[in-house]
Amino acid sequence: MMKRFVSPIRLSAVLLAAAAVCAAQAPAANLTSTSASAPTVADATKPANPPGFQQRSPRYRIQAGDTFDLTFDLSPEFNQLVVAVQPDGFVTLRGVGDLKVAGQTVPELTDTLRTAYAKILNDPAISVVLKEFEKPYFVAGGQVAKPGKYDMHGQVTLTQAIEIAGGFQSSAKHSQVMLFRRVDDQWTEAKLIDVKKMEKNGNLREDPFLHPGDMVIVPKNTMSKIDRYIPNLSMGTYLPLTIP
């Protein structure tokens, strides 16, 4: 009687073992295929088309606090002068109400207004003229002689911005200058620039042009992080002690 049950029991054991091996291999295979084909969480949250640092002439974008004149060639009754962009990015316009305009260039703003007024006017001819707006600027901080906010007059490169801010301090780490550029309300792009190598090689082709609103941060070098005053009991950490 026992011999009848030996073979089925062994067969069941073999099947269970095979199933366990397959189950263990399946997650690994899935993990391999997932890592090869599916984007990571970080990739999924990155901006689809982040602007590159090589872009040199971006158009100005409307910000809160800006003002503009809005005129109609054929319907002057809708003209509005000194339209102010509110802190939330909206403007209130005669005939169409509230519209969000912050973040748009002047051509984009003109198209937005033309679309809005097309609901009440036939093919409106619109002109938009900026009156008050944020002047182009950059911010320099860290180990520069004169940290602060500086107006941009024309095109300014990274090394020029550092010179405008008074140049490097003696404690500056020239090889890891950080350039920060705001992409949108949620993302800021960052790039490390080896100014030391660039100046040593005399190759300024890698010297990026700044965008309005860029921030340049110069960190401290390693030696400058050592405290000026050190407790006597810890001097053995810095100087070898010789006992006669």
Secondary structure as GFF3:
##gff-version 3
##sequence-region A 1 244
A	DSSP	alpha_helix	2	37	.	.	.	ID=ss1
A	DSSP	alpha_helix	41	45	.	.	.	ID=ss2
A	DSSP	beta_strand	67	72	.	.	.	ID=ss3
A	DSSP	three_ten_helix	76	78	.	.	.	ID=ss4
A	DSSP	beta_strand	80	84	.	.	.	ID=ss5
A	DSSP	beta_strand	90	93	.	.	.	ID=ss6
A	DSSP	beta_strand	97	100	.	.	.	ID=ss7
A	DSSP	alpha_helix	106	117	.	.	.	ID=ss8
A	DSSP	beta_strand	126	132	.	.	.	ID=ss9
A	DSSP	beta_strand	137	142	.	.	.	ID=ss10
A	DSSP	beta_strand	148	151	.	.	.	ID=ss11
A	DSSP	alpha_helix	158	164	.	.	.	ID=ss12
A	DSSP	three_ten_helix	174	176	.	.	.	ID=ss13
A	DSSP	beta_strand	177	182	.	.	.	ID=ss14
A	DSSP	beta_strand	188	193	.	.	.	ID=ss15
A	DSSP	alpha_helix	195	201	.	.	.	ID=ss16
A	DSSP	three_ten_helix	204	206	.	.	.	ID=ss17
A	DSSP	beta_strand	215	218	.	.	.	ID=ss18
A	DSSP	three_ten_helix	223	225	.	.	.	ID=ss19
A	DSSP	three_ten_helix	232	237	.	.	.	ID=ss20
###
